[in-house]
Amino acid sequence: MAADSWSTTTSEVYQQIEQALAANSQFAVATIVDVEGTAYRRPGAKMVIESDGTSHGGITAGCLHDPLQKDANAVLESGSSTIVTYDLTNDDTWGLGLGCNGVIDVLIEPVDDSWQQVVDARANREACSLVTAIESDDPSIPVGARAVINERGSRANDRRIRERTPLPNSVIADIEADARTCATEGSTDRISVSTEAGEIVLVVDGIEPSQRLVVFGSQPDVHPVVRFAARVGLEVTVVTARGGRADDEMFPTADRVLAAHPSNLSDAGIDGRTSVLIMSHNFVDDRLALEAALDTEAPYIGLMGPRKRFEQLQSDLEEEGVELSKRDHERIATPVGLDLGSDAPVEIALSVVSEIIAVSNGRDGRRLVGQAGPIHDRQSVTSQ
């Protein structure tokens, strides 16, 4: 097992898949496709397993490492995908104190050329759905048969997928709309489809590009924010104000460091999956950066500072004829961060990054102890 496999981010899991494809290495991917009861992670969670026992990521309680490794090696030897069920309710098998009380189905498959479509889509910042047969009564559609559909509905070129049985067009037509939705939302669904020869169950696994964070500022309090953001897998770009120092040595954990006028903040490549954090502590620069951020598709715009500062900034914008819409107010977070009750810089950074993660997942960051019902939405099989 990798020394710190459970600290592997989602982006790093896909990086491992990309590296395996480039090196033609024998890696397996394990993906949770169904959960009955409770489990540590939900459908769509993935880990990469190498033949030597090295793993990247975690999908279940640590006690399953050896069984997963054994099943992954069998898949690598056969070259065929399989579904394995792990019943974590059986204490005689797994021991006490797991923290899980559910049954999970895991798709274990080799990293083959069907994954190249996913790697390419993420590189182009396109969302896609990996559609895979996990049950089949149709002899022409084995477990592991696959199609890749992007959020626009385009299907991957089957001629590039030589190592998998492609799903027939008739099946894809039945699930295309659902696949597009899963791609856009980054969600996972199971769909039952009837064919002339039998029933098949498909897992539709929506895969989004990496979430981005653009931080405008270069003061010392930017550093812990960038470190936390990078550690949880955000693709981080730091934009320093004009004349500011912009080099990799200053922010070694950032993916990019740019110098730009605050009114040119959009040059950092802000799209609908990019959060923006403005924290230059220069009132004029922050106002210009905010105005530029509002012209982008950024769903979250955090502005460091107290409410009164924002009220003055908003007043200045209004004097210039810039009226903030309801949607603008929904995107702007100021004061920024979750209420952790601390003023230590590193803990402020933790609260800010936590808020960004919560918003990107459509949550408000409240304590789970006060939440009734399941933490995550439950999945069911949709019939087509």
N, C-alpha and C positions, 0 to 999 in steps of 0.2 A: 504494500500500500504506500502511496506517496506520503512523505513526511507530514504534509498538511493538506491532505486531499480535500477536507471539508471547507477550507478557505478558498478553494478554487471558485472563481466567479463564472457566471454564465458565458461571458465573452471568452474566458480562458478555455472553457470546454470546447467552444467552436474553434478556437485557435488550435487546440490539439487535433481536432478532426481535420482541419486544413493542413496541418503539418503531416498527419498520417497520409493524406492523399498525395501530398507533394513528394513524400519519401517512399510511397508505396509500402507503408508499414502495415503490419497486421494489428489493427486495433478493433475493439468492439464498442458499440454504443448500447447502453442500457437506458431505456426510457420507461417511466411509469405510464401505463395506459389506462389503469383503472384502480380505484381504491374503494373497498367496502369497509365501512367503519372509519377509524382514525388512523393516520399515519404521519410520519415526520414531514413528508413532502407530498405534493399533489400531482395529478396527471400532467405530463409534459416535462417533468423534472428529468434531467439527464446526468449520466456520468460516462466517462470514457475509461475503458479497461484495456490494458496492454497484456500481451501473452505472458510477460514475466511477473505479473502481479501488481505492477504499478497502476494506480487508478487516479483519475482526475475528476473531482466532484464527488458528491454523495447524494444518494436517493433514499436510503433507508437507514435503519439502525445499524450501527457498526458491526453487529454480530453477523450480518449477512455478507460481509466481505468475502469470506471463503466460499460460500455457496455461489455467489455471483461470479467469482473468479472461475470456479469449476464450470459453470454453465456458459460463461463467455468463451472459455477455451474450447468447449465442445462446438460452439457456433463458429469459431475461427477455423477449427479443423474441418467442419462440414461445409462451411461457406454459406449455410442457410440460416435464415432468421427463425426465431422461435419465441413463443410466449411461455413464460415461467410464472407460476403462482407461488407466492410466499405467504403462508398463513402465520401472521405474527400473534395470533390469539392463542397459539399452542405453546404454553409454557414448558411442556415436557421436552419440546424440541429446541426452543430458543432460550429458555431460562427466564428468570424473573426480572422485573424492573426495567423492561425495555423502553417504557414510555410510549409505546404504540399498542393499539388494540384493534388491528385491522388486518384485512387481507388485501394484498396488492398484486396486480398483474404487471409484469415487466416484459416489454419487448426487448429482446437482445438480438442484435444484428451486427454484421461486419460493416466496417467503414469501406464502402465501395463507391463506384462512380456516381451512384444516385445522390450522394451527399454533396457532390460538386455543385449542383444547382443551388443548394442552400448556402454554401460558402460564397458563391458568386453573388447571390442575392444580397447577402449581408454586406459584402464589399461594396455593392452599388447602393446601399442603404434602401433596399427594397424589402418589404415584408412578403413572406410566402407561407404556404401550408404544405407540410410534408404529409401526404395522404398514403396510409399503409394498411393493407389487409392484415387483420389480426385474428380473424376467424373466417373459415370459408367451407361451404358445402359444395362449392363450384370447383371441379377438378382443374379448370383452366386458370383459376385465380388462386395461387398458393399463398400461404401466410408469407408476408414480406413483399408481395406485389405492390407496386408503388407508382405514384404520380406526384409531381411537384407543381403547385398552382400558385401564382403570385397574386397580390391583392387586386390587380387589375383583371384577373381571370385568365391570364395567359398560361398555357401549360408548357412545362419544360419540354425540350426537344427529346423525344424518346430515343432518337439515334445516338444521343450522348449517354443514355442509360443502358449499357450493354449487359450489366451484371445483375439485373433484376427483371422480373416479368412486369411489363407495364400494365397498369389498370386499363381496361377497355374504355373506349370513348363513351359508351352507353352508361357506364358507371359514373364516369367523371361528370357527365351532363346532369346526373341526378344530384350530385353533391357539390357542384361548382359554387353555387351561391353561399353555401355554408362554409366552404373552404376559403372563400374570399373574406367572409366575416371573421373567421378565426385568424387569418393572416393579419387583418387590420387591427384586431383586438389583442393579438398575441395569446389567444385562448386555445384550449384543447377540447375536442368534442369526439364522441363516438357515434357513428351513424350506421344503421343497418340498411342494406340495399338488397333488393330481390333481383336475381338474374334468371334467365331461362333455365339454368342448371341448378339453382339453389340460392341460399342466403349467404351473404358475406357481411362481416362487421369491419368497418374501417375506423381507424383512429385518425382524426384530422388534427394535426399538430401545428398550430400557428406559431411561426418563428419571426420575430421582429428584429430589425437592426439594433445595434447597441444604442442604449440611451446616452445622450450627450449632455454635457454640462459646459456652458461657456461662462467663465468667471471674468468679470471686468474689474481690474484692480491689481495692485502690486504691493500693497502694504503687508506687513508681517502677518496679519491675521488671515491672509489669503492662503498661506502655506498649509496649516492644518486642514482647511477645507479641501484643498486639492488632494492632500494625502488620503483623507477619508474617502473622498469621491472615487479616487483611483482604486482604492482597496476594495470597494464594493462593486467595481466593474463598470463605472461610468467612464465614457470616453471624454476626457477633460481637455478643454482648450482654455488657456489663460490669455486674456487680452490686456496688455498694459497700455496706459494712456500714452498719447504722443510724447516722444522724448524719453519714455521710460525704458528701463532695461528689459529686453526681451530675448532671453536665450534659455536653452535647455538646462544649463547648470543652475539657474535661479529656481526653476520648478522642475526638478528631475523626475517627479512622478506624473507630470502632465504629458499628454500625448502631443500637444502643440503649444507653443508660446508665440504670440504675435504682438506687434506694436501697431496701434491704429488709433485714429481719431475716434472719440466716442460716438460720433454720428455715423461712423462706418462700422458699427458693431456687427452688422449683418454679414460683413466680409468673413466672419468666423464660421460661416456655414450653418446657420440656424434653421432648423426645420421643425416639423410638428412633433418630433421626438427629442427635442432639445430644450433643456431647462436653462434659464439665464439667471445669473446671480451678479448683481451690481454692488460693488463694495470698494469703490475707489476712495471714498471719504472726501472727495472733492465735489462740492454741491453742484457746480456748473457741469462738470464732467458726468456726474451721475444723472443729471437731468437730460443731458444730450443722449447718454446711453439708454436711458429709459425710453425716450422718444423713439430711438432707433429700434429698440427691442419690441416696442408695441407695433411696429410695422412688419414684424415677422410672424411666423406661425407658432412661436414658442408658447406652450401651454402653461408654463410657470415662469414668472419673472419675480425673483426675490430682490428686495431692495434693503440693504443694511441701513439701520438707523431708526430713530424713534418716529412715532406717528406725526408729531408736530413738524418734523423735517419734511415728511412726505406731503403734509398739508401745504407747506410753503412751496414745495416743488410743484405740486398740482396747481396751485394758484398762479405760479409763473407760467406754466404751460397754458392755462386758460387765457392769460393775458396775451399770449401769442396766437390764440385762436385754436388751441388743441384741447378738445373736450374728450375726457375719458368716458368710454362707453361702459355699459354694464359688464360686457365680456372683458374689457380691460381691467376693471376692478376685480373680477373673478380671477384673473391671471396674476395680478400683482399681490405679492405677500410682503407686507411691512407693518410691524416689525417682522423680521424673517426668522424662521425656525420654530421648533416645538418648545413648549414650556417645560424645561428640565430643571428650572430653578437655580441655575448656576451662571456665574459671569466669568468663569475661567475660559480663556480663549479656545483651548482645545475642546472644551465641553460645548461652547457655543458652536464650534465647527461641527461637532457631532449632531447637535440639534438641527442645524441647517441642512446637513446632508440627509438626516432622517426625514425631515419634512419633504425634501425633494423626492426621496424614494416613495414616501407615502402618497404624494400627489400623483406621481407617475403610475402608481397602482390603483388610483381612484379611491384612496383612503384618507382619513383625517388625522391619523396618528394617535388615536385615543388608546387608553390602556385596555388590554384584552380581558383583564379580570372583570371589567364592567360590561363586557359584551355578551349578550345572550346568543345561544345557537353556535353553529360551527364557525370557525375562523375563515375558512375558504368555502366558496360555492361548491355544491355537490354536483357531480356529473351524472347524466343519465344517457341511455341509448336513444337516439332519434331514429325513427323509421322513415324511409323514403319510398 
